Amino acid sequence: MNAPLPAPARENRPEGRRPGLIERGLIRKMMQPAHVTRVERLPGPFVIVDLAGPAVEGAHWGPGQRASLIFDQSLAGRTYTPFGWSRRADGVRFLFHIHGKGLASEWAWEVGKGATCGLVGPAASIDPPAAGTARLLFGDETSIATALSAGLDETRGRQCVFEADDVSGLRQTLAAVGLQDAHVIARRADMAHLAEVQPLLARAGAEDGLALTGNARSIQRLHRMRGPSFAVRTKAYWSQGKSGLT
Ligand SMILES: Cc1cc2nc3c(=O)[nH]c(=O)nc-3n(C[C@H](O)[C@H](O)[C@H](O)COP(=O)(O)OP(=O)(O)OC[C@H]3O[C@@H](n4cnc5c(N)ncnc54)[C@H](O)[C@@H]3O)c2cc1C
């Protein structure tokens, strides 16, 4: 039996974004079935779910992509970052941050081997830094898979800067997936922690580049602090009060 979901409980969670009639028709056409072959609980509110099936085998997986996962008849999709695809492309992994307020978070907390879901994708999303370069990845609890998809565990996460609610908890999680040298900075509601992040990111010069992912508000603020640059790529993964960004 799984531990209870991080608050709020299922009955209090917001309804979330649900697709309309036309969107549901499109999703039905594009969606392919996938099944869960393995579930791995990481330290803290994180779960890795391995998927397999024809949709997985036929796809061309690559770093920084996105895929939409569909969990029930509502056909409401949630976007996740594939990583850990095998050489034969017969399996792919997704790492869920269990924030406890949504459909996807709840599904991943409760899912077991043999369960099924729908898969749409993969599609291009962000170009993450390649391992061993001077490029950096900024993100948060939702960006761990992005780092892994780019092979940043090869250099123990040295090219990653993550903001987090629970710094020591996230460090444990990162160590469990091979990103133990990543910088982790405590998130503050007033965003004052980004002043600490900025000098770390300043290392990524215009020619080297930076990928900003995770919380839309942090990305916006950091982008403003650094000024416009062609070498900065951004992709918001979630935004307070919004559901199911793609
Ligand atoms: C391109 C892309 C790639 C992504 N990759 C990953 C990934 O690999 N791993 C991952 O964990 N997430 C990833 N995300 C983020 C994930 O899609 C969102 O967190 C999504 O909202 C989760 O769906 P849900 O059903 O749990 O919550 P929703 O029903 O979508 O949202 C319910 C409420 O929870 C809030 N919320 C959503 N996410 C968070 C959060 N992380 N922390 C706090 N509050 C939150 C929302 O603002 C909303 O108020 C990615 C998003 C995008 C766009």
The ligand as an SDF file (V2000), in Angstrom:
LIG
                    3D

 53 58  0  0  0  0  0  0  0  0999 V2000
    7.6340   20.2200  -22.0440 C   0  0  0  0  0  0  0  0  0  0  0  0
    7.3090   19.7880  -20.6140 C   0  0  0  0  0  0  0  0  0  0  0  0
    8.0440   18.7900  -20.0010 C   0  0  0  0  0  0  0  0  0  0  0  0
    7.7750   18.4150  -18.6730 C   0  0  0  0  0  0  0  0  0  0  0  0
    8.5010   17.4130  -18.0970 N   0  0  0  0  0  0  0  0  0  0  0  0
    8.2270   17.0450  -16.8150 C   0  0  0  0  0  0  0  0  0  0  0  0
    8.9370   15.9620  -16.2030 C   0  0  0  0  0  0  0  0  0  0  0  0
    9.7430   15.2760  -16.8330 O   0  0  0  0  0  0  0  0  0  0  0  0
    8.6550   15.6550  -14.8910 N   0  0  0  0  0  0  0  0  0  0  0  0
    7.7030   16.3590  -14.1770 C   0  0  0  0  0  0  0  0  0  0  0  0
    7.4890   16.0490  -12.9900 O   0  0  0  0  0  0  0  0  0  0  0  0
    6.9940   17.3610  -14.7510 N   0  0  0  0  0  0  0  0  0  0  0  0
    7.2300   17.7090  -16.0380 C   0  0  0  0  0  0  0  0  0  0  0  0
    6.5050   18.7230  -16.6170 N   0  0  0  0  0  0  0  0  0  0  0  0
    5.5390   19.4360  -15.7780 C   0  0  0  0  0  0  0  0  0  0  0  0
    4.1840   18.7350  -15.6940 C   0  0  0  0  0  0  0  0  0  0  0  0
    3.6300   18.5960  -16.9850 O   0  0  0  0  0  0  0  0  0  0  0  0
    3.2620   19.6350  -14.8190 C   0  0  0  0  0  0  0  0  0  0  0  0
    3.7490   19.7000  -13.5110 O   0  0  0  0  0  0  0  0  0  0  0  0
    1.8220   19.1550  -14.8570 C   0  0  0  0  0  0  0  0  0  0  0  0
    1.0010   20.2430  -14.5070 O   0  0  0  0  0  0  0  0  0  0  0  0
    1.5540   18.0000  -13.9140 C   0  0  0  0  0  0  0  0  0  0  0  0
    0.2200   17.5870  -14.1020 O   0  0  0  0  0  0  0  0  0  0  0  0
   -0.7680   17.3070  -12.8860 P   0  0  0  0  0  0  0  0  0  0  0  0
   -1.9710   16.6420  -13.4670 O   0  0  0  0  0  0  0  0  0  0  0  0
   -0.0440   16.6180  -11.7930 O   0  0  0  0  0  0  0  0  0  0  0  0
   -1.1640   18.7700  -12.3690 O   0  0  0  0  0  0  0  0  0  0  0  0
   -2.1800   19.7920  -13.0840 P   0  0  0  0  0  0  0  0  0  0  0  0
   -3.5850   19.2770  -13.0490 O   0  0  0  0  0  0  0  0  0  0  0  0
   -1.6340   20.1390  -14.4320 O   0  0  0  0  0  0  0  0  0  0  0  0
   -2.0560   21.0630  -12.1450 O   0  0  0  0  0  0  0  0  0  0  0  0
   -2.7810   21.1560  -10.9160 C   0  0  0  0  0  0  0  0  0  0  0  0
   -2.2000   22.2940  -10.0890 C   0  0  0  0  0  0  0  0  0  0  0  0
   -0.8840   21.9590   -9.6760 O   0  0  0  0  0  0  0  0  0  0  0  0
    0.0330   23.0040   -9.9960 C   0  0  0  0  0  0  0  0  0  0  0  0
    1.3150   22.3760  -10.3860 N   0  0  0  0  0  0  0  0  0  0  0  0
    1.6230   21.7410  -11.5320 C   0  0  0  0  0  0  0  0  0  0  0  0
    2.8860   21.2810  -11.4890 N   0  0  0  0  0  0  0  0  0  0  0  0
    3.3970   21.6450  -10.3020 C   0  0  0  0  0  0  0  0  0  0  0  0
    4.6470   21.4580   -9.6730 C   0  0  0  0  0  0  0  0  0  0  0  0
    5.6410   20.7780  -10.2760 N   0  0  0  0  0  0  0  0  0  0  0  0
    4.8390   21.9580   -8.4260 N   0  0  0  0  0  0  0  0  0  0  0  0
    3.8270   22.6320   -7.7980 C   0  0  0  0  0  0  0  0  0  0  0  0
    2.6160   22.8450   -8.3390 N   0  0  0  0  0  0  0  0  0  0  0  0
    2.3910   22.3530   -9.5730 C   0  0  0  0  0  0  0  0  0  0  0  0
   -0.6230   23.7350  -11.1730 C   0  0  0  0  0  0  0  0  0  0  0  0
   -0.1930   25.0630  -11.2390 O   0  0  0  0  0  0  0  0  0  0  0  0
   -2.1010   23.6160  -10.8630 C   0  0  0  0  0  0  0  0  0  0  0  0
   -2.4710   24.6500   -9.9760 O   0  0  0  0  0  0  0  0  0  0  0  0
    6.7530   19.0840  -17.9460 C   0  0  0  0  0  0  0  0  0  0  0  0
    5.9880   20.0780  -18.5870 C   0  0  0  0  0  0  0  0  0  0  0  0
    6.2650   20.4360  -19.8980 C   0  0  0  0  0  0  0  0  0  0  0  0
    5.4270   21.5280  -20.5400 C   0  0  0  0  0  0  0  0  0  0  0  0
  1  2  1  0
  2  3  1  0
  2 52  2  0
  3  4  2  0
  4  5  1  0
  4 50  1  0
  5  6  2  0
  6  7  1  0
  6 13  1  0
  7  8  2  0
  7  9  1  0
  9 10  1  0
 10 11  2  0
 10 12  1  0
 12 13  2  0
 13 14  1  0
 14 15  1  0
 14 50  1  0
 15 16  1  0
 16 17  1  0
 16 18  1  0
 18 19  1  0
 18 20  1  0
 20 21  1  0
 20 22  1  0
 22 23  1  0
 23 24  1  0
 24 25  2  0
 24 26  1  0
 24 27  1  0
 27 28  1  0
 28 29  2  0
 28 30  1  0
 28 31  1  0
 31 32  1  0
 32 33  1  0
 33 34  1  0
 33 48  1  0
 34 35  1  0
 35 36  1  0
 35 46  1  0
 36 37  1  0
 36 45  1  0
 37 38  2  0
 38 39  1  0
 39 40  1  0
 39 45  2  0
 40 41  1  0
 40 42  2  0
 42 43  1  0
 43 44  2  0
 44 45  1  0
 46 47  1  0
 46 48  1  0
 48 49  1  0
 50 51  2  0
 51 52  1  0
 52 53  1  0
M  END
$$$$
